Amino acid sequence: MSLINDLGEVDSKVIQFLASSSDTSFSFQGLKRSLKVHQEKLARSLNRLYSMGLIEKNGDGYLITKKGMRMMGADIGQCQKIVIGQLYLPRGVTPDSAAGILRGRWFGCARWLGSSMTREGVDLKWVTEDGEVQLLVSIKGNVLEVSVSSFPPGEEDRAREVALRLYEKIINALHKKRRHFASS
């Protein structure tokens, strides 16, 4: 019997969710929204998992440790990603400044979830208020890509619509910031 079977329901949900995106640091509110868990239960679970060495906390939030990943095994699958749109960053907006402009922001019904550094750049994640649809923004070089990374069965149209609204809001945010840089 593995350690995962010894965890309680909330602890199991948390560790499985963190393992599904092992390179991402998730905010407390993002976890609460995605997992639909009361904040006190989530806080206790995070403390337990932290004390067991299965997760760690950094400045951006919570992520699974190597020990936690070993406990989960290698059967963590990836969701199908649906790309909504790509754009080149506006002149004067670097990948780092774009990530800084977007990190931690709420856009309409998309609530901040977390971020991770990749070999190619940075991934930023949002989730809908109901926790059902996860959105991914990848910045690689001077290209930004918006996609849907997870949604419930039968909800593809809704997921695409939410991602398209996020895409539009990101374009506006980046161009607004570019205009600010140009006038400074």
Secondary structure, 3 states (H helix, E strand, C coil): CCHHHHCCHHHHHHHHHHHHCCCCEECHHHHHHHHCCCHHHHHHHHHHHHHCCCEEEECCEEEECHHHHHHHCCCCCCCCCEEEEEEECCCCCCHHHHHHHHCCCCECCEEEEEEEECCCEEEEEEEECCCCCEEEEEEECCEEEEEEEECCCCCHHHHHHHHHHHHHHHHHHHHHHHHHHHHC
